[in-house]
Structure formats: structure tokens, C-alpha cells
Amino acid sequence: MARICELTGKGPRKGSIIWRSGKPKKEGGIGTHVTAITKRRFLPNLQRVKAVVNGQVRYVRVAASAIKKGLIVKPPKRNWKKPEPAKA
């Protein structure tokens, strides 16, 4: 399953982890040096929520930022109870 927001289209972004060694000049050293650069991925904060889409209630995977912005419409709460089985 793709890690893509169904509303905003946010997906994984590329980045890197930069390993440094040495003491910073501010702390009295001779400066830090890059010793390794490793690739990594920044994943979007996807949440699975119920939403009204085209008049139907269904689960969608959307970014938390889309929920905060109010881009999704949550369905109304159910207010009915299950019928009790008939006693014989």
C-alpha cells in the first residue's frame, strides 16, 4: 500500500543522515567533519479515518496536517442500537 495522502498527495520525501565527528570550534575544538552520509526517507504522518466521500462513509488514509486543516468531513455519530433477539 502506497504511503500517499488521498487528499493532499503527500508522499515520502528523500533526505540524508549526516554523521559528524569532532569538537565544534565554539567549544574549543578544531571543528566538526562529515564522516558519512546515509540516505533516508521522511514519511508523511498518515492516519486512517472515517470520512464522507461522495456522500458515502468510508475509510481514507490522510495526512495529519489535512485533518488539522479541516479538509475531511467526519460522518455523524450513530445513534441507533442493535435490535434485541426475540425470546421464544
N, C-alpha and C positions, 0 to 999 in steps of 0.2 A: 504494500500500500504506500502510495507516494506521500511524502511529508509536505503537502501543499495545502494552504488555507483555501477553502472553497469560495470565500468571498473576496479576499484581497489578493490572492495568488502568491502570497509569501511562501518562499521555499528555503531550502538550505543555502547558506552563503559560504564561500570559501574564506579561509583565513590561515593563520600560522601561529605556532607556539615558538617564541624566540627564547632560547636558553642563553643566559648571560652568566659570565663568571668574572670575578674580580671585585675590588672595592671601589665604590664611586669616589670621584675626586672631591665631592663635597664632604665626604667622611675621612679624607686624608689619604686615599689610595691613588693609584695611577690611572684609574678609570676602568670601566667595565668593558668586556669584549664579548661579542657574539660567538658562541661555540657551536651552536646547532640551530637549524630552523626546521621544524616539523610541520607538515600540513595538517589542518584540522577543519572541521565543519561546524558552523554555527547553525543550530536547528531552531525553527520557529516554535514558540510556545503554543502548540495546538491542543485544543480541548474538544472533547466530543460532547455536544449539547443538543438538546431537542430544540427545533426551531420550526416556524411556519414558513414553508417554501411553496409558492404557487398554490396557496390555500390548503396544503396538506402538511400534517405534522410529521417530521422525520428527523433522524439524527444527522448532524453535519459536523465536520471537523473544521473548526475555525480557530484563528489565532486569538489569544487572549486580548490583544490590542483591539481587535474587531469587536469583541464582546464589550470592552470598556467604552468604545466609541458609540455603542448602541446600534451597530449595523444589523444585528439579528433581532427578530421578533420572537419572543418566547411564547409558547402556547398557553392558553388558560389552564388553570388547575382543574382536575376532575373533581366533581362534587357528588357523584353518584356512588352507591355501594353495590356490591355484588348481591344478586338475589339469593336468599337462603334456600337450601334444598327443602322440598316439601316432605313433611313427616308422614309416614304411612301407618 
